[in-house]
């Protein structure tokens, strides 16, 4: 499950960043825009995963619902 989830995320990140850089084709800025986008998307994912892990360590949603 983890490998499939990671593969899905990587495909999403690639597609999202290609779409964001596409209006600037065939400019020399495209690799820079793509790279910055990938870094931002991965950073957002890491932040989400860290928050999720921290929440689970505190008891997860069941604790928040009470």
C-alpha positions as CSV (number, residue, x, y, z in Angstrom):
1,X,0.0,0.0,0.0
2,X,2.8,2.4,0.9
3,X,4.6,1.8,-2.4
4,X,1.4,2.3,-4.4
5,X,0.6,5.5,-2.5
6,X,4.1,6.9,-3.1
7,X,3.9,6.0,-6.8
8,X,0.6,7.8,-7.0
9,X,1.9,10.8,-5.2
10,X,5.0,11.0,-7.5
11,X,2.8,10.8,-10.6
12,X,0.6,13.6,-9.2
13,X,3.6,15.8,-8.3
14,X,5.1,15.3,-11.8
15,X,1.8,16.0,-13.6
16,X,1.0,19.0,-11.4
17,X,4.5,20.6,-11.9
18,X,4.5,19.9,-15.6
19,X,1.1,21.7,-15.8
20,X,2.4,24.7,-13.9
21,X,5.6,25.0,-16.0
22,X,3.8,24.3,-19.3
23,X,2.8,28.0,-20.0
24,X,6.5,28.9,-20.1
25,X,7.4,26.2,-22.7
26,X,9.9,26.2,-24.4
27,X,11.7,28.7,-22.2
28,X,14.8,28.1,-20.3
29,X,13.0,28.9,-17.0
30,X,10.9,25.7,-17.3
31,X,13.4,23.4,-15.5
32,X,13.7,25.9,-12.7
33,X,9.9,26.3,-12.3
34,X,9.4,22.5,-12.5
35,X,12.1,22.0,-9.8
36,X,10.8,24.6,-7.5
37,X,7.3,23.1,-7.9
38,X,8.5,19.6,-7.1
39,X,10.3,20.8,-4.0
40,X,7.2,22.7,-2.8
41,X,4.8,19.7,-3.4
42,X,7.2,17.4,-1.6
43,X,7.6,19.8,1.3
44,X,3.8,20.1,1.6
45,X,3.5,16.3,1.7
46,X,6.2,16.0,4.4
47,X,4.4,18.6,6.5
48,X,1.1,16.7,6.1
49,X,2.8,13.4,7.0
50,X,4.5,14.9,10.1
51,X,1.2,16.4,11.2
52,X,-0.6,13.1,10.7
53,X,2.0,11.1,12.6
54,X,1.9,13.7,15.5
55,X,-1.9,13.5,15.6
56,X,-1.8,9.7,15.7
57,X,0.7,9.8,18.5
58,X,-1.7,12.0,20.5
59,X,-4.6,9.5,19.9
60,X,-5.7,10.4,16.4
61,X,-9.2,11.4,15.4
62,X,-10.9,9.5,18.2
63,X,-9.3,11.8,20.8
64,X,-10.2,14.9,18.8
65,X,-13.8,13.8,18.4
66,X,-14.4,13.6,22.2
